[in-house]
């Protein structure tokens, strides 16, 4: 069956202040590779923590950010990043924020896609962006290889931020609709698992067991309590320097700001009914009824 499968093909490159998709062109895949994918601010760091715990039997003090590099982040440059990835000896779990058509796709790797309501994404993204310091802006805007305009500070009004994100499809980051559409289209491939942020919050133990089964990782029941503790929001926030890039140097308040609240629905206090209706209509236009419902609720399609 796998031999006759229509596997995704890369058809374009993506470049901006954050992204350099060409790094994936030179990844030498291993048969047991894991790729963790999201749009951004959808539970990526949480999933990296979960996978690290499953692969390393509930161990403490794992340097998750180093163990699970963001391949398409353009810093450090690929000439530095690729040898580091190739040198890894543990089962690799790589991170991407690319849409499928800008990603080199391996039929033998396992892909975990984490989805979240776009309204919750923007509220988390605003916190991430508004708290970034000049080190963050310098790394993104002043290092060699920048393609396209630099990223600037966000407006003070989060609703203005939302309106720009909607009107300019993910501004000032990258397209939300391309990301959710291309991943939704391959949701039924045998090496792709969809996980919803809301379901992780409602039933983390059940979702972790589902992830372990997909990855063919047997769970050591003697370590189960440790795995759950280390994947909890409180533990991750208290130990954020281990899972956040550069230990949180891009935020003056440190790594804990990167792992913010993990709370959904904060947008309900700000967005109007018309704002939400416009978003929901766009989701249905891009993904259809089933896709729009899944991203909003996590209900099975």
C-alpha positions as CSV (number, residue, x, y, z in Angstrom):
1,X,0.0,0.0,0.0
2,X,2.8,2.4,1.0
3,X,4.5,1.9,-2.4
4,X,1.3,3.2,-4.2
5,X,0.8,6.1,-1.8
6,X,0.7,9.7,-3.2
7,X,3.3,11.2,-0.8
8,X,3.5,15.0,-0.5
9,X,6.0,16.8,-2.7
10,X,7.8,20.0,-2.0
11,X,6.8,22.7,-4.5
12,X,8.1,25.9,-3.1
13,X,10.5,27.6,-0.7
14,X,9.6,30.0,2.1
15,X,11.8,32.8,3.4
16,X,11.2,35.6,5.9
17,X,12.6,37.0,9.1
18,X,12.1,33.6,10.8
19,X,12.1,31.0,8.0
20,X,14.5,29.4,5.6
21,X,12.8,26.3,4.2
22,X,15.8,25.3,2.2
23,X,17.4,23.7,5.3
24,X,15.1,20.8,4.9
25,X,16.5,20.1,1.4
26,X,19.7,18.8,2.9
27,X,18.3,16.8,5.8
28,X,19.3,13.1,5.6
29,X,16.3,11.4,7.0
30,X,16.5,8.4,9.2
31,X,13.8,5.7,9.2
32,X,12.7,6.5,12.8
33,X,12.7,10.3,12.6
34,X,9.8,12.2,14.2
35,X,8.7,15.6,12.9
36,X,6.6,17.9,15.1
37,X,4.6,20.4,13.2
38,X,2.4,23.4,14.0
39,X,1.5,26.7,12.7
40,X,3.1,28.3,15.8
41,X,1.9,28.9,19.3
42,X,-0.3,25.8,19.0
43,X,1.5,23.6,21.6
44,X,4.8,22.9,19.8
45,X,6.9,23.1,22.9
46,X,4.5,21.0,24.9
47,X,4.6,18.3,22.2
48,X,8.4,18.4,22.1
49,X,8.4,17.9,25.9
50,X,5.9,14.9,25.6
51,X,8.0,13.2,22.9
52,X,11.2,13.8,24.8
53,X,9.6,12.2,27.9
54,X,8.4,9.2,25.9
55,X,11.7,8.6,24.3
56,X,13.8,9.1,27.4
57,X,11.6,7.3,30.0
58,X,10.5,10.3,32.1
59,X,14.0,11.6,32.6
60,X,14.7,15.0,34.3
61,X,16.9,17.8,33.0
62,X,16.5,17.0,29.3
63,X,17.8,19.9,27.1
64,X,14.7,19.6,24.9
65,X,15.3,22.8,22.9
66,X,18.7,21.5,21.8
67,X,17.5,17.9,21.3
68,X,14.6,19.0,19.1
69,X,15.8,21.8,16.8
70,X,13.6,24.0,14.8
71,X,14.9,23.1,11.4
72,X,13.4,25.9,9.3
73,X,14.4,28.7,11.7
74,X,17.0,30.6,9.7
75,X,19.2,31.1,12.8
76,X,21.7,29.6,13.3
77,X,22.3,29.2,9.5
78,X,22.0,25.8,8.0
79,X,25.7,25.4,7.6
80,X,25.8,25.3,11.4
81,X,22.5,23.6,12.1
82,X,22.7,20.6,9.7
83,X,25.9,19.1,11.1
84,X,24.4,19.4,14.6
85,X,21.3,17.5,13.5
86,X,23.3,14.9,11.7
87,X,25.4,14.3,14.8
88,X,22.5,13.5,17.0
89,X,22.5,9.9,18.3
90,X,19.1,9.7,20.0
91,X,15.9,9.2,18.1
92,X,15.5,12.6,16.4
93,X,12.4,14.7,16.9
94,X,12.6,17.7,14.7
95,X,10.4,20.8,14.7
96,X,8.8,22.7,11.8
97,X,6.3,25.5,11.3
98,X,6.1,25.1,7.5
99,X,3.1,24.2,5.4
100,X,3.4,20.7,3.8
101,X,4.2,22.1,0.3
102,X,7.3,23.9,1.6
103,X,8.6,20.8,3.5
104,X,10.6,17.8,2.3
105,X,8.4,14.9,3.4
106,X,9.8,11.5,4.2
107,X,7.4,8.5,3.9
108,X,9.3,6.7,6.7
109,X,9.3,9.5,9.2
110,X,6.4,10.0,11.7
111,X,4.7,13.4,11.6
112,X,2.7,14.8,14.6
113,X,0.6,17.9,13.7
114,X,-0.8,19.9,16.6
115,X,-3.8,22.1,15.8
116,X,-5.4,24.9,17.8
117,X,-8.2,27.4,17.3
118,X,-6.6,30.3,15.4
119,X,-8.1,32.8,17.8
120,X,-6.2,31.2,20.7
121,X,-3.1,31.1,18.5
122,X,-3.1,34.8,18.0
123,X,-3.6,35.6,21.7
124,X,-0.6,33.4,22.5
125,X,1.4,34.9,19.6
126,X,0.7,38.4,20.8
127,X,2.2,37.6,24.2
128,X,5.2,36.0,22.5
129,X,5.7,39.1,20.3
130,X,4.9,41.8,22.8
131,X,7.4,40.5,25.3
132,X,10.3,40.0,22.9
133,X,13.4,42.0,23.5
134,X,16.0,43.7,21.3
135,X,18.1,40.5,21.2
136,X,15.1,38.8,19.5
137,X,14.7,41.6,16.9
138,X,18.4,41.7,16.3
139,X,18.7,38.0,15.7
140,X,15.8,38.1,13.2
141,X,16.4,41.4,11.5
142,X,20.2,42.0,11.6
143,X,21.8,38.7,10.9
144,X,22.9,37.6,7.4
145,X,20.4,35.9,5.1
146,X,17.3,37.9,5.8
147,X,14.8,37.7,2.9
148,X,11.9,40.2,2.9
149,X,11.1,42.9,5.3
150,X,12.2,42.9,9.0
151,X,9.7,42.2,11.7
152,X,8.7,45.2,13.8
153,X,7.0,45.6,17.2
154,X,3.3,44.8,17.6
155,X,0.6,47.4,18.1
156,X,-0.5,48.1,21.6
157,X,-4.1,47.1,20.8
158,X,-4.4,43.3,20.5
159,X,-7.6,43.6,18.5
160,X,-5.6,45.7,15.9
161,X,-3.1,42.8,15.9
162,X,-5.9,40.4,15.3
163,X,-7.3,42.4,12.4
164,X,-3.9,42.6,10.7
165,X,-3.3,38.9,11.2
166,X,-6.7,38.2,9.6
167,X,-6.4,40.8,6.8
168,X,-2.8,39.9,5.8
169,X,-3.0,36.1,6.5
170,X,-0.8,35.6,9.5
171,X,1.0,39.0,9.5
172,X,3.6,39.6,10.7
173,X,4.6,36.0,10.8
174,X,3.4,33.7,8.0
175,X,0.3,32.2,6.4
176,X,-2.1,30.5,8.8
177,X,-4.4,29.3,6.0
178,X,-1.7,27.7,4.0
179,X,-0.5,25.8,7.0
180,X,-3.8,24.4,8.2
181,X,-5.0,23.6,4.7
182,X,-2.0,21.7,3.5
183,X,-1.7,19.6,6.7
184,X,-5.4,19.0,6.8
185,X,-5.2,17.6,3.3
186,X,-2.8,14.8,4.4
187,X,-4.4,14.0,7.8
188,X,-5.2,10.5,6.7
189,X,-1.7,9.4,5.7
190,X,-0.5,6.5,7.8
191,X,2.5,8.3,9.2
192,X,0.6,11.5,10.2
193,X,-1.1,12.0,13.6
194,X,-3.3,14.9,14.4
195,X,-3.4,16.1,18.0
196,X,-5.6,19.0,19.2
197,X,-4.3,21.4,21.8
198,X,-7.7,21.4,23.6
199,X,-7.7,17.6,23.8
200,X,-4.2,17.6,25.4
201,X,-5.6,19.9,28.0
202,X,-8.7,17.8,28.6
203,X,-7.0,14.4,28.7
204,X,-3.3,14.6,28.6
205,X,-2.7,11.0,29.8
206,X,-5.0,9.6,27.1
207,X,-3.4,11.7,24.4
208,X,0.1,10.8,25.5
209,X,-0.7,7.1,25.3
210,X,-2.2,7.7,21.8
211,X,1.0,9.5,20.8
212,X,3.2,6.7,22.2
213,X,1.2,4.1,20.2
214,X,1.7,6.1,17.0
215,X,5.4,6.4,17.6
216,X,5.8,2.7,18.5
217,X,7.2,3.7,21.9
218,X,6.4,1.3,24.7
219,X,5.6,3.1,27.9
220,X,7.4,2.0,31.1
221,X,4.6,2.1,33.6
222,X,7.1,2.6,36.4
223,X,7.9,5.9,34.8
224,X,4.4,6.9,34.0
225,X,3.9,9.3,36.9
226,X,7.2,11.0,36.1
227,X,6.2,11.4,32.5
228,X,2.9,13.0,33.4
229,X,4.5,15.3,36.0
230,X,7.2,16.5,33.5
231,X,4.6,17.2,30.8
232,X,2.4,19.3,33.1
233,X,2.2,23.0,32.5
234,X,3.4,23.8,36.0
235,X,6.6,21.7,35.6
236,X,7.3,23.1,32.2
237,X,7.0,26.7,33.3
238,X,9.2,26.0,36.3
239,X,11.8,24.4,34.1
240,X,11.3,26.5,31.0
241,X,15.0,27.2,30.3
242,X,15.3,23.6,29.2
243,X,12.6,23.7,26.6
244,X,12.7,27.3,25.3
245,X,15.2,28.4,22.6
246,X,18.4,29.9,24.0
247,X,17.0,29.4,27.5
248,X,14.7,32.4,27.0
249,X,17.3,35.0,26.1
250,X,14.9,36.6,23.6
251,X,12.6,37.7,26.4
252,X,13.6,40.1,29.2
253,X,11.4,38.2,31.7
254,X,13.1,34.9,30.6
255,X,11.9,31.5,29.4
256,X,8.7,31.5,31.6
257,X,7.2,34.2,29.3
258,X,7.5,31.8,26.3
259,X,5.4,29.3,28.1
260,X,2.6,31.7,29.0
261,X,-0.8,30.6,30.2
262,X,-1.8,27.6,28.1
263,X,-5.3,29.0,28.3
264,X,-7.9,29.0,25.6
265,X,-10.8,31.4,25.0
266,X,-9.1,34.7,26.1
267,X,-10.2,36.2,22.8
268,X,-13.8,36.1,23.9
269,X,-13.3,39.2,26.0
270,X,-12.0,41.3,23.0
271,X,-13.3,40.0,19.7
272,X,-16.8,41.0,18.6
273,X,-19.4,38.5,17.3
274,X,-18.6,39.8,13.8
275,X,-14.9,39.3,14.3
276,X,-15.4,35.6,15.3
277,X,-18.0,35.0,12.6
278,X,-15.5,36.3,10.0
279,X,-12.8,33.9,11.2
280,X,-15.2,31.0,11.4
281,X,-16.5,31.6,7.9
282,X,-12.9,31.7,6.6
283,X,-12.1,28.4,8.3
284,X,-15.1,26.7,6.7
285,X,-14.1,28.2,3.3
286,X,-10.5,26.8,3.6
287,X,-11.1,23.5,5.4
288,X,-14.8,22.7,5.0
289,X,-17.2,22.0,7.9
290,X,-15.2,19.0,9.3
291,X,-11.9,20.8,9.3
292,X,-13.3,24.0,10.8
293,X,-15.0,22.0,13.6
294,X,-11.8,20.0,14.4
295,X,-9.6,23.1,14.7
296,X,-12.2,24.8,16.9
297,X,-13.1,21.8,19.1
298,X,-10.8,18.8,18.4
299,X,-13.8,16.6,17.6
300,X,-13.0,13.7,15.4
301,X,-13.7,14.0,11.7
